[in-house]
Amino acid sequence: MAAITASMVAELRAKTDAPMMECKKALTEAEGDMAKAEELLRVKLGTKAGKAASRVTAEGVVTSFVNGTTGAMIEVNCETDFVTKNDSFLALANAAAKLVAEHNPADIAALGELPYSQDGFGPTLEEVRKGLIGKIGENMSFRRFKRAAGGAKIANYLHGTRIGVLVEFDGDETAAKDVAMHVAAMKPVSLTSAEVPAELIEKERSVAAAKAAESGKPADIVTKMVEGSVQKYLKEVSLFNQSFVKNDKQTVEQMLKAAGTTVKAFTLYVVGEGIEKKVDDFAAEVAAQVAAAQGAA
């Protein structure tokens, strides 16, 4: 039996907003499997358990650079929100996006080897990063980047510094910009229903099946309920099927058709998505409450 630690309970609660003891019970039932515990809570508590699943859990910025049909977007992380407003940190992030667009590095390591100097540090981007860590006194890292250079037009949109979108398209620039803003707001996972990752569909099917089974309805009705839930999910997370944020009487696909525009791909970055934020104090609080509950049992 896997040991359920206070930090595990804290992480699950941060993801789901579920009560602490419910999180502990779910983790115990799931034998420490975080993903399985999250599904158990969604089944038991309904949509409430998924409300905070996409909560930002780390600090940093998303920056982008576009020049004609070449564009790039990068996420650069740091430890605190304070540093995201530091001019040197922002200069580093903006320079990194430009270097990605202009040099097409294979990965983060290759990006770090590119020539760049700033604040007296260099001669590579990685040396500047290390120098700024010493100067600012906080760790920072290049997490991920996307480069688009397939010949299509590029629209980019930054919602502050925490959400970034690149859209590759042919057609009307205004329509493409609207799509970029829509993606930032609605966070689709794919262009079409057919492109939704299989693991996401199976996870949704599993949750839907568990909920439907609790209804007590006949098997054939349960099957239809599950399939209905999955189809609803596919429409909600695929860009072309989503209701357009500026006009919910038409889908994004219908809006693009009316504008004579084709979206070929999009990339969405949300700062800290999928990164666990340090929760030392909260973990201690959880540990105290779990211990108290065990003592009362």
Order of alpha helices (4+ residues) and beta strands (2+ residues): alpha-alpha-alpha-beta-beta-alpha-alpha-alpha-beta-beta-beta-alpha-alpha-alpha-beta-beta-alpha-beta-alpha
